[in-house]
């Protein structure tokens, strides 16, 4: 069996991959994908990879402090 190794995400990393972003934000991978598809979080597509800028993720989280009932029930 292969053992998965955790990759540490550097605080200075310009771009991070979606799994690292989900772990860094403390949200499930599937939830992060939904947030991106709804346009709630900025991301970049490079081939098959989805990348995030940590600064942009933090800024997006600062701007969305409250969700409306409609947003929660989508």
C-alpha positions in Angstrom: 0.0 0.0 0.0 1.1 3.5 -0.8 1.0 5.9 2.1 -0.2 9.4 1.3 2.1 12.2 2.4 0.7 15.5 3.5 2.2 18.5 1.6 2.7 21.6 3.7 1.3 24.7 2.1 3.8 27.5 2.4 2.4 30.8 3.6 4.3 32.5 0.8 3.0 30.2 -1.9 1.6 32.3 -4.7 -0.6 29.5 -6.2 -1.9 26.4 -4.5 -3.9 23.5 -5.9 -7.5 22.8 -5.1 -6.9 20.0 -2.5 -4.3 22.1 -0.7 -6.7 25.1 -0.8 -9.5 23.0 0.7 -7.2 21.8 3.5 -5.8 25.3 4.1 -9.3 26.7 4.4 -10.6 23.8 6.4 -13.5 22.9 4.0 -14.3 19.7 2.2 -12.9 19.4 -1.3 -16.4 19.0 -2.8 -17.6 22.2 -1.1 -14.7 24.1 -2.5 -15.5 22.9 -6.0 -19.1 24.0 -5.5 -18.0 27.5 -4.3 -15.8 27.8 -7.5 -18.6 26.6 -9.8 -21.0 29.2 -8.2 -18.4 31.9 -8.7 -17.9 32.6 -5.0 -14.2 32.0 -5.1 -11.6 33.1 -7.7 -9.6 30.4 -9.3 -7.5 29.7 -12.4 -7.6 26.7 -14.7 -4.3 25.4 -16.1 -4.9 22.3 -18.1 -6.6 19.8 -15.8 -5.5 21.7 -12.7 -7.4 24.3 -10.8 -5.2 26.8 -9.0 -5.9 29.5 -6.4 -4.0 32.5 -5.2 -4.0 32.5 -1.4 -4.3 36.3 -1.3 -7.4 36.2 -3.4 -9.0 33.5 -1.3 -8.4 35.5 1.8 -9.9 38.6 0.2 -12.9 36.7 -1.0 -13.5 35.3 2.5 -13.2 38.8 4.0 -15.8 40.2 1.6 -18.4 37.4 2.2 -19.0 37.6 5.9 -22.7 36.7 5.7 -24.7 34.5 3.4 -28.3 35.2 2.5 -30.9 32.5 3.0 -31.2 32.1 -0.8 -27.4 31.4 -1.0 -27.5 28.9 1.8 -30.5 27.0 0.3 -29.1 26.7 -3.2 
